[in-house]
Amino acid sequence: MYDIEVTVKGAAVKYKLPNPAFYEALGYEGMKNLMYRFYDEIYESSISHFFPQDEDEFEEVKKKNALFFIQICGGPLAYESDVKDMDLNEYIIRFHDDFSINKKARFEWLGCMETALRQTDGISQELKDDFWDYLEKFSKLTVNTFDDGSTFYASYEPGDIVP
């Protein structure tokens, strides 16, 4: 089981993008396969209500979100969105502001990814761990509802990405 740290309201989150070797090892189809399995897990999870329930609409979300992860991992710049004056990381964080994401939802999301990642062959554990480190840290920036009922929307600075 991968470690998951609890999100601390207002605490700075520093993360690094996944090692491009992760994408190189899996390739486009391997990355797409990983992400589709992940979203299939999501569709059956307790956080499925964050996503369209219509199967065709959900398939479109799966395709679009897979492109985000492919791009963030060093693949082709294929993610198209409403990004204007934001970088891709900030766009994704702000996109989640529309949802009430708490610790339990984040843990469930990461649990779905852990299942899909553990089922992924042909890649070293070291690269999987590196990808997990990115997901675990970056996902903290999406949490906006806390156990005490308070809310907080993370601020994002490009300097949050550690080289």
C-alpha positions as CSV (number, residue, x, y, z in Angstrom):
1,M,0.0,0.0,0.0
2,Y,1.2,3.5,-0.9
3,D,1.5,6.1,1.8
4,I,-1.0,9.0,1.9
5,E,-0.4,12.1,3.9
6,V,-3.4,14.1,5.3
7,T,-3.9,17.5,3.7
8,V,-3.3,20.3,6.1
9,K,-5.5,23.3,5.4
10,G,-3.4,26.2,4.0
11,A,-0.1,24.3,4.1
12,A,2.2,24.8,1.1
13,V,2.4,21.8,-1.2
14,K,5.6,21.3,-3.1
15,Y,5.6,18.6,-5.8
16,K,7.5,17.5,-8.8
17,L,6.1,16.4,-12.1
18,P,6.4,12.7,-12.8
19,N,9.7,11.5,-14.3
20,P,9.3,11.4,-18.1
21,A,10.7,7.9,-18.0
22,F,7.3,6.8,-16.6
23,Y,5.7,7.8,-19.9
24,E,8.6,6.5,-21.9
25,A,8.3,3.0,-20.2
26,L,4.5,2.8,-20.8
27,G,4.2,4.6,-24.1
28,Y,1.0,6.3,-25.2
29,E,-1.1,3.2,-25.3
30,G,0.2,2.0,-22.0
31,M,-0.5,5.3,-20.3
32,K,-4.0,5.4,-21.9
33,N,-4.6,1.8,-20.6
34,L,-3.5,2.8,-17.1
35,M,-5.7,5.8,-17.0
36,Y,-8.8,4.0,-18.4
37,R,-8.4,1.3,-15.8
38,F,-8.1,4.0,-13.1
39,Y,-11.3,5.7,-14.3
40,D,-13.1,2.4,-14.5
41,E,-12.2,2.0,-10.8
42,I,-13.6,5.5,-10.2
43,Y,-16.8,4.7,-11.9
44,E,-17.4,1.9,-9.4
45,S,-16.2,3.9,-6.4
46,S,-17.9,6.0,-3.7
47,I,-16.8,9.1,-5.6
48,S,-18.4,8.2,-8.9
49,H,-21.0,11.0,-8.3
50,F,-18.3,13.5,-9.1
51,F,-18.4,12.2,-12.7
52,P,-21.1,11.9,-15.3
53,Q,-23.3,8.8,-14.7
54,D,-24.1,8.5,-18.4
55,E,-21.7,5.9,-19.8
56,D,-21.0,7.8,-23.1
57,E,-20.4,11.1,-21.2
58,F,-18.1,9.3,-18.8
59,E,-16.1,7.8,-21.7
60,E,-15.5,11.3,-22.9
61,V,-14.3,12.4,-19.5
62,K,-12.0,9.3,-19.4
63,K,-10.5,10.2,-22.8
64,K,-9.9,13.9,-21.9
65,N,-8.5,13.2,-18.4
66,A,-6.2,10.5,-19.8
67,L,-4.8,13.1,-22.2
68,F,-4.0,15.3,-19.2
69,F,-2.0,12.6,-17.4
70,I,-0.3,11.6,-20.7
71,Q,0.8,15.2,-21.1
72,I,1.8,15.8,-17.5
73,C,4.0,12.7,-17.7
74,G,5.9,13.9,-20.7
75,G,3.8,12.6,-23.5
76,P,2.4,14.7,-26.4
77,L,0.8,18.1,-25.7
78,A,-2.7,16.7,-26.4
79,Y,-4.8,18.0,-23.6
80,E,-7.2,20.6,-24.8
81,S,-9.2,22.6,-22.3
82,D,-10.3,26.0,-21.4
83,V,-6.8,26.9,-20.2
84,K,-6.4,30.6,-20.8
85,D,-3.9,32.5,-18.6
86,M,-3.2,29.6,-16.4
87,D,-0.7,26.8,-16.7
88,L,-2.1,23.3,-16.9
89,N,-1.5,22.5,-13.2
90,E,-3.3,25.6,-12.0
91,Y,-6.2,24.9,-14.4
92,I,-6.7,21.4,-13.0
93,I,-6.6,22.7,-9.4
94,R,-9.2,25.4,-10.2
95,F,-11.3,22.9,-12.1
96,H,-11.8,21.0,-8.8
97,D,-13.0,24.1,-7.0
98,D,-16.5,23.3,-8.3
99,F,-16.6,20.1,-6.2
100,S,-16.6,19.6,-2.5
101,I,-13.5,17.4,-2.1
102,N,-12.7,16.2,1.4
103,K,-10.1,13.8,2.9
104,K,-12.3,10.8,2.3
105,A,-12.8,11.7,-1.4
106,R,-9.1,12.2,-2.0
107,F,-8.2,8.9,-0.3
108,E,-10.8,7.1,-2.4
109,W,-9.4,8.8,-5.6
110,L,-5.9,7.8,-4.6
111,G,-7.1,4.3,-3.8
112,C,-8.5,3.9,-7.2
113,M,-5.2,5.0,-8.7
114,E,-3.3,2.6,-6.4
115,T,-5.4,-0.3,-7.7
116,A,-4.8,0.6,-11.4
117,L,-1.1,1.3,-10.8
118,R,-0.5,-2.0,-9.0
119,Q,-2.1,-3.8,-12.0
120,T,0.4,-2.1,-14.4
121,D,3.2,-4.3,-15.7
122,G,6.3,-3.4,-17.7
123,I,7.4,-0.6,-15.5
124,S,9.8,-0.5,-12.5
125,Q,8.5,0.0,-9.0
126,E,10.8,3.1,-8.8
127,L,8.9,4.8,-11.6
128,K,5.6,3.8,-10.1
129,D,6.7,5.3,-6.8
130,D,7.7,8.5,-8.5
131,F,4.4,8.8,-10.3
132,W,2.6,8.1,-7.0
133,D,4.6,10.8,-5.2
134,Y,3.4,13.3,-7.8
135,L,-0.3,12.2,-7.4
136,E,-0.2,12.1,-3.7
137,K,1.2,15.6,-3.3
138,F,-0.7,17.2,-6.2
139,S,-4.0,15.8,-5.0
140,K,-3.6,17.7,-1.8
141,L,-4.2,20.9,-3.8
142,T,-7.7,19.7,-4.8
143,V,-9.0,19.2,-1.2
144,N,-11.2,22.1,-0.3
145,T,-13.5,20.8,2.5
146,F,-12.2,19.8,5.9
147,D,-13.4,17.6,8.7
148,D,-14.3,20.6,10.8
149,G,-16.7,21.8,8.0
150,S,-14.5,24.6,6.9
151,T,-13.4,25.2,3.3
152,F,-10.2,26.4,1.8
153,Y,-9.2,26.8,-1.8
154,A,-5.5,26.1,-2.3
155,S,-3.4,28.8,-3.8
156,Y,-1.1,27.7,-6.6
157,E,2.2,29.2,-7.6
158,P,4.4,27.8,-10.4
159,G,7.2,27.7,-7.8
160,D,5.2,24.9,-6.1
161,I,6.8,22.6,-8.7
162,V,10.1,21.4,-7.5
163,P,12.6,20.9,-10.3
